[in-house]
Amino acid sequence: MAKDKIAYVCSNCGQESAKWIGKCPSCGQWNTFKEIRVSNDTGSQAARSAAQSLRSTLGGKSRPQPLRDISSQESPRIDMTDSELNRVLGGGLVPGSIVLLGGEPGIGKSTLTLQTILNMSSHQILYVSGEESAHQLKMRADRIGKGDSDHVMILCETSLENIFAQIKEMRPDIVIIDSIQTISTEEVESSPGSLSQVRECASALLRFSKSSGIPVIMIGHITKEGTLAGPKILEHIVDTVIQFEGDQHYMYRILRSIKNRFGSTSELGIYEMQQNGLRPVSNPSELLLTQDHEGLSGVAITAAIEGIRPFLLETQALVSTAAYGTPQRSATGFDHRRLNMLLAVLEKRVGFKLMQKDVFVNIAGGLRVTDMAMDLSIIAAVLSSNVDTAIEPGWCMAGEVGLSGEVRPINRIEQRVAEAEKLGFSHIIIPKNNYSSLNLKNHQIQIHPVRKVEEALRELFG
């Protein structure tokens, strides 16, 4: 038998090299080349026949066709029976698409997938598990309360050739792969989870999905850096990449769309972790707002937008005298660099001296929000804590703050005002440039347009 050969593959773009190099000549990334072992042996007859069977399962060669003959009519999407998941996917699961679901260990990826497909009783679904046994999946289904379902078939297998053989025999409507890092093919001589195995298995699943029209949902691991494990080309191969995230110390989980060829990437779904699974949260504002902050300083309510969805958040701040020489600046759920910029605006434009103060900012509920309209609430909460004066109940705000201290206009102002009014708020501060676009006849809430940060603080504190 010939000796195995060592090769090096870039984990970011898949570029191969005969020797290790520091910088990838293809994508320009540093220290991304990983060692793989390539067999010089042509393989056994069983491996060759399995590879031929796999290629025949995936279909033959395709032929070019004129653009005018290609239908542009979209196929009806598959309803996932989950309003949050449907929103993040762009309206449902597209037939023939391939979706990658990533997240930290124990965050609830398998639970979310299993409880979703258990509710889809009108579809035949094949659940391929490479990590858990059938007994473990049965126990989880019993905990969810759907252990007697007969439309979900469980297959505990890690060989891609055997998986395709079962798919060819069963012809399911949807295929679930849990997880892609545990699947291996005999065409590649390396261990499951290696760069070459993940790349080849994902490519084979992509060809199968596109040729058969059967959607595939793959669950993926993430690395300690928080990125999806495997080559970067894995994210390029799939149609949709969704990330399941959240703090395990909180009950909320966030489902974000990172890449979506069939919908928006700014959508967000919120779930609440319960004993019997994950519950979709249709109105997150009521859960994210605590009702016992009346009379407490350092708390401000903001009307934020994620995707097309408005909800109200509680912004908390604590300002105290620095105990050491260097004051601390800490932000949880908010961009740390933007917090430093807002504090500089407060000091330079408004005149509040925070140079020798520790400032801590937190977004209640464990959420991470990137909406620029939170700037005004961050400044209000910091100032409220600094002067130890509570903001009156019934007030909320939304506005982006510029470097010169101006309150800049924001998008979807009508939805923000409507959400605040629906939850019983009586006053809202908005940018003056957004005031003219509002239809005041539709709102009973009192609207306070401001042009500068000083005007907003004067409205709040007098």
N, C-alpha and C positions, 0 to 999 in steps of 0.2 A: 504494500500500500504506500502511495506517495505521501511525503510529509506535508502537513498542513502549512499554509502560507499565512503570514501576518499582513494585514492591511489596516489602513487608518481611514476613518470616515468622519466628515464634519457633522456634528450633531445639529447644526443650525440649518444647513442647506443640502447635506447629503453628498458633498464633493468627496471623492475618493483620492487617496494618495498612497504611494508605496512606502513612504516614511513619514514620521511625525514631523509636522511643521507648526510653528507657533501661530501664524496668522493665515487664515483661510484665503487663498487667492480668489475664490469665487464670491464670497459674501463679505469678506473683510473682518470677520470676527476673530478674536484672539482666544486661544486655548480651548478650542471646540473639537479638536480631532480626538477621536476615541479609537482604541485598538479593537479590531475584530479578527476572528480566525476564519480563514477561507480554506475549505477543503479542496485539494487538488484531485481527489478521487471523484470519478464520475458518478459514484453512488450505486446503491443496489438496484436490482431490477424492480423491487417493490416501490422504491422511491421514484424511479423514473415513470412507472405506470401510474403512481398516484399523481405525479405532476401532469401527465397527459390527461388523466381524468379530470383534474382541476381545470385545465385549459379548455377541455370540451364542455365542462359545466358552465364556464363563464361565457361561452358563445364563440362564434367564429369571427372572421374579419369583417369590419364595417366598410361600407362603400360611401364615397362622397355623393352628395345630392344638392341640387340647386337650393339657394336660400328661399326662393319664392315658394318652393314645394313644402317647406317646413312649416308645420302648424304653430302658431303663436298662442293658441288657446291654452290657458292653464288648466291642469287637471284639478278636480276638486280635492281640497286638502282633507286629511284625515283628522277628525276631531279627537283630541287626546283626553276629553272629558275632564279637563283641568283648565280653568280659565286663565290662571297665571302662566302655565306652560304654553298654552295656545298663544298668549300675547307675546311671550318672549320669542317663540318660533315664527311669529309673523302672521298668525291666523290658523295655525295647525301644522301638521306634519305633511310635507310635500312627498307624493309618491316618487320613488326612485332617488330620494335624497339620502345623504349619509350625515349623521349628526354625532358630534363628539361632546360628551358631557364630562367635565373635569371638576375636581374639588379635592380638598384635604381629606385624609383618612378619617372616617367616622363622622363626616359632616352630614351624611344622609343621601348620597348619590344612589346607592342600590335601593334604599327604601323609597325614594321618590320615583324611581323607574318602576319598581315592582308594584307599588300602589296605583300608579297611573295605568299600567297595562291590565291590572286586575279589574279595573272599572270599565275596560273596553271590551265588553262581552260580545260585541258584534264582529270582532276580528279574531282570526287565528294567529297566535303570537308564539314564536319560538324564543325562549330565554336560554341563552348559552352562558353557563357559569363556569369560569375557570378557576375561581377562588373558593367558592362555598359549595358544600354538598347539597344534594336535593333535600335532605332532612333539615338543614339549616334554613333553606329557602321556604320550606313548608312551615316551620316554626314562625318565621317572619310574616308569612301570609296569614297565619292564624292570629297573630298579634294585630295585624291590620284589620282583620275581620272578614277576609275574603278567601279563607283556606279551602273552600269547597268549589272553587272555580275550575271549569274543565276546558276553557278555551286557551289557557296558557300551558304550553308544553315546556318542561324543564329538561335541559340537556347539559350534563356535566362533562365537558370535553374541552381539550386544549389543542387538538390537532385540527388544523384548518381543512385538511382534506376530508376528515370524517364529518366535520360540521357541514361542509358543502354537500356531502352525500346525504345527510339527514334533511337538509333543506330541499334537495332535489326530490326526495321521497315525500316530504310533508307539504311543500309549497305553502309556506305561511304567508300572512299578510304583512307582518312586521318581524324583523329579527333584532334581538338585543344581544350584544356582546359585552360581557362583564368578566374581565376587562380586556382591552386590546393588548395590554402588556403581558398577559398570560398565554396568548395564542401563538402557535408556532406552525410553520410550514416545512415540509421535508425538502423543499427546493433550496432552502438556506441552511448551511451547516453552522448554526450557532444556537446559543441557548435562548429560550423565550425571554422577551423583554429587551433584547439587544437592539441596537439601532437598525441593523439590517432586517431582523425578524419583524419589528414593528412596521417598518416601511413596506416590506413585501406583503404582509398580511393586510395592512390598510389598503394598499393598492389593489389587491385581489378582491377585497370587500367592495371597493369603489366600482370596479369593473362589473362585479356581480349586480350591485344595486342599480347601475345605469342600464345594464342590458336586460334585467328582469323587471324593473319597475318596483321592486320590493324595497321599502325604506329600511335602513340599518341605523340603529342607535348604538354607538360605542361608548362605553364608560372608560375613562382614562385616569391614570394616576398623575400626581404632580410631584415635582422635585422639592427639595428643601428650600430652594429659592422661590417657590411658588409658581413655577412655569410647568406646562404639561410635559410629562416624561416622554422620552423618545426624540426622534429627529424633528427639527422645526418643520420639515416638509409635511409632517402629519397634519398640521393645521392648514397647510395649503391644499392638501388633498381633499379634505372634507368640505361639505357645503356650509355647515353651521357649527360654530364652536360656542358652547354655553358653559358658563362657570358657575358652580354652586359654592357659595361662600357664606361666612358668618362666624361669629365668635361662639365657641362651644359653651361659654359661660352664660350666654343669652339664649332665649328661646326662639329668636328669629333667624331665618335663613334667607339669603338673597340669591336669586337666580338672575344672572346677567348674560346678555348676548354679546360676545366679543366679535364674532364674525357671522354674517348671515347673508347668503346670496338670494334669499327669498323674502327678506323683510328688513326692518330697521335694526340697527345695532345699539340703539339707545333705550331699548325697552328693559323693564325690570319687573321681576315677580317676587313677591314676599310670601314666605311661609312661616307658620308657627309650629315648632316641634312639640308634639304631644306624645302621650304614652302609646297611642294606637296609630302613630304615623305623623305625617306632615299635613297640616291644614292650610289650604290657601287663604290668604288674608285679602278679602275684597276691599276693605276700607282700612288701610293702615294708619290713617290719621288718628282714629279713635284709640288704637293700641299704643301709638308712639307718643301720645300726649298724656302725661300723668296729671292727675287732678288735684294733687296736694302741694303744688308749688306756690299757692297764693301767700303773699307776704314775704317770700324768700327773694333775696337779692341774687343777681347773677344768672337769671333765667329769662330768656327771650324766645318767642315763638316766631318761626319763619314759615312762609309758604313756598315750598320747594317743588321742583319738577324733575322727574326722572323719566325720560322718554316722552310720552304724551300724558303721563299720569301725575296729577298734582296730589301732594299730601303735606300735612303740617308737621313740623318737627320741633322738638324742644332743644334749644341751644343752651348749654350750661357753661359758665365761666367762673373762675376763682382767681382773684388778684390779692396777693399778700406781699408783705415786705420780704425782700430777699434775705434769707438767713445766712447765705454765704456771699462771697465777693461777686460772683457772676450770677445774675438772675437767670432763672429757668424759663424756658418757653416750651410748653408741651401741648400737643393737640391730638385728640383721639377721634377719628372719623372725619377729620378736616385736614387740608393740606397745611403742613407745618410752615412752609415758605410763605404761603399766602397769609397766614396768621402774623408772621413777622412784618409783612408789608402793611397790614391793617393797623398794627400797633404803631408803626412809623407814621402812618397817616394821622392817627389819633394824637400823636405827640407833636407833629409838625404843623398840621392844619387846624386842629381843634384846641391844642394847647394843654393837653393833659400829660403830666410827667409820669411815665411808666418805666423809665430807664432802670430804676432800682427796685422794680417790683417783679415778683414771680407771677407768671400768667399761665393758667391751665384752662384749656377749652375741651369740651366733650360734647359729642352729639348723642343724645339719649337714645337708648335702644340698641346700641352697638352697630349702628349703620355707618356706612362710609358714603358720603355725598359729595359730588363734584360740582353742584349747581352754584354758579357765581352769585345768584341772588341771595345767598346766605350771608354775604358780607355785612349787610346792615344789621342783621341779628347778632352776628359775632361782636361787632363794635358796641351794640346796645348792651349785650350781656356783660362784656368786659367793663364798660363804664358803670353799669348797675352794681357790679361787685366791688368796683374801686371806691365808689361813694357810699356803698352799703345801703342802697335805696332800691326797693323792689319796683318793678314795672307794674303798673296797674293792670288788674285782670281784664281780659277782653280785648287786649291789643296784640296785633301781630304785624309783621312787616316783610318786605321783599325788595331787594335792590342791590345792584352791584356798585361797589365803591371804587372810584378811580384814584390815581396817585395825587391828584390835586384836591381831593376831598369832595368831588362831585358825586352825586348819586346817578349812575348811568341807567339807561332803560334796559328792560329785561323782556324776554319772550313770554308768550302765553299768559299775559296779565289777566285776561278775562277768566281763565280757569283758576288761577290762584285766588282771585277775589271771590269767586263762586264757592270754592272749597272752604275758605275762611268763614264765609257767611253761613254755609251749611252746618258748620260745627259750632255756631253760636257766637262767633266773635263779633264785636260791635265796632271796632276801629281797625283800620289797616293803613300802613304807611307804604306808599309806592313812589317810584320816580315820577317827577313832574312830566317828563316826556311821554310817559305811558298814559297820562290822565286823559288826554284828548281822544285816545282810541277806545276808551271805555264807554259803554252805553249805560249811563247812570240810572236810567229808568228800570233796568233789570236788577238793580241791587239796592237793598235796604241798609247795608253796612255803611258806616261813615268812612269816607276815603280821604286821606291826608296826603296830597302830593307834595314832595319835597325836592329841592334842587341840590342841596348840599347836606353834608353830614350834620353840621351844626343845626340846621332846621329840623332834622329828624330827632336829634337829641332834645331840642327845645320842645317838640311836641310830646315827647315821652316824659321828660322830667321837669318841664316848665321853665 
